[in-house]
Amino acid sequence: MDMSGGRERLVVIGGDAAGMSAASQARRLRGPDELEITAFERGRFSSYSACGIPYWVGGDVPERDELIARTPEEHRARGIDLRTGTEVTRIDVAGKRVRARDLASGAESWTPYDKLVIGTGARPIRPDMPGADAPGVHGVQTLDDGQALLDTLARTRGRRAVVVGAGYIGVEMAEAMINRGYEVTVVNRGSEPMSTLDPDMGRLVHTAMEGLGITMVNDAEVTEVLTGPDGHVRAVATEDGEYPADVVILGVGVRPETSLARDAGLPVGAHGGLLTDLAMRVRGHRDIWAAGDCVEVLNLVSGQEQHVPLGTHANKHGQVVGTNVGGGYATFPGVVGTAVSKVCDLEIARTGLREKDALRVGLRFETVTIESTSRAGYYPGASPMTVKMLAERRTGRLLGVQIVGREGAGKRVDIAAVALTANMTVEQMTALDLGYAPPFSPVWDPVLVAARKAVAKVNAAR
């Protein structure tokens, strides 16, 4: 029996960026008398910045609540029935309902829906090894994770931290622990940190991290977390040795959290994420949408689906889904793979394809690497910057850019991101009318210096 008084019923699974952006946008378009919105979140918090957790842990952001964009109470005041501490355990696609459990009481109940949004996010990869769950071993996916880590740091006397993994979370957490005065060791399976870069650019990050006092252990995999008599972590072990640790932070990446969707028979791609159409509707299902870290997206440069867990995409997905659920029309065309990070004063950025990505999809390409400066060389504060660029051999189409440098390096990648989205050639890029004054850039911006060199190499290869 429909108890909603003729209103449509929207159910949202997941109360963070994607889910609550979708719910909020749908509410803007349709009032409570037209659309009833129920959202389920298994944690205590909603609409928070997981990307900001390393900076909270490191002390750059002093208070946890500064990372919260909108509290559960604020969502409820806007007519969204957000139920925190509640986990959805089953999606009944045929019956158009979800089953949820109150984590405090254990009570379970069914909630019917007319439209369903899945925003279940991603789960951290936790190595399957002895001691991985020992006290003092922490992931940093949620605000609760961040608080648990801070609590451990407050009661632990030692000052040795081991970070497992050297991707974005790994290098950001290495910085956080350096800022807290810890001796930091990073254990990395790859040959260089930041596997989202080509190894030659990752080497620049490696050198800079060691210059900051971080011990880098590459080509190594943690096989065991060793504990002391009190059960607390005391070291991590690899095949080649042991590294003392008073706290261990896991930064080995995430996977799409799609177990609910899989069990419901919804389509999942090669990377484990839900597959959607351009409107973010789950393929083959008229009334189900998915958004955020649980989906796969189209890479506009390679033409292939990939998993890109970033808050920028999650919020955009949520806006698209909320618009469509609310009766409007919007699409999400795809991504070019832009990401930026830092470790202390070193800025790391990339967009488009790496060499191995281009090879995987059968592209023939040329690469160039240049060194330039963030400002005119004579202007105070100019710092070195390395730019690597990939261009398609026959056409000169830009394929990717990687940048490593100090202040002013990271956000320059946005020039390349726009050029990739516009399908520009490196020759077209050389004519871009970018802002110039000595405090901001050399007369030829470093990205354009790389483009000029790439033009010459493409022309020579023709």
Number of C-alpha atoms within 10 A of each C-alpha: 3 9 6 12 9 11 16 17 19 23 26 31 27 29 30 28 30 34 33 31 25 33 30 21 19 25 22 14 16 16 15 14 11 16 22 22 25 21 24 25 25 20 18 15 19 25 21 22 18 18 17 18 26 23 17 21 24 20 14 13 15 12 11 17 15 12 19 18 13 16 16 20 12 13 19 15 10 13 17 23 19 26 20 19 16 24 19 23 13 17 24 15 17 7 9 15 18 20 15 23 19 17 14 8 9 9 10 14 10 14 14 17 22 15 18 28 29 27 31 29 26 19 16 17 14 15 16 10 11 12 18 20 15 16 17 23 22 22 21 23 20 19 23 15 14 21 16 17 20 16 12 17 19 9 8 14 9 13 15 20 26 28 28 29 28 28 21 23 25 27 26 24 30 32 25 23 26 19 15 14 13 19 17 25 23 27 27 25 18 18 15 24 31 24 17 18 26 19 18 12 22 21 16 17 24 22 14 18 21 12 10 15 12 22 17 19 22 17 12 19 19 20 16 18 23 20 19 9 7 8 12 20 23 23 20 26 17 15 10 8 9 15 19 16 26 23 26 28 23 24 28 20 20 17 18 24 20 24 17 15 21 15 12 14 12 19 17 21 15 11 14 19 29 30 24 24 16 15 20 27 25 24 18 12 12 10 16 25 29 33 34 33 29 29 32 26 29 22 19 17 22 19 11 11 19 20 23 25 20 15 18 12 20 26 21 19 29 30 26 28 31 29 25 21 28 22 11 12 12 17 17 19 13 18 20 24 21 20 21 19 19 18 20 17 12 20 20 26 23 30 27 27 26 22 19 12 16 20 12 10 11 10 17 14 21 20 19 18 19 17 15 22 22 25 26 21 17 10 14 10 13 21 17 17 22 21 26 25 28 27 27 20 21 14 15 24 23 31 31 28 31 30 28 28 25 20 18 18 24 22 17 20 25 17 16 28 23 14 21 24 15 10 15 16 20 29 21 16 21 20 11 11 7 12 9 14 10 15 15 16 21 20 16 16 21 24 24 21 19 26 31 19 18 29 23 14 18 21 13 9 11 9
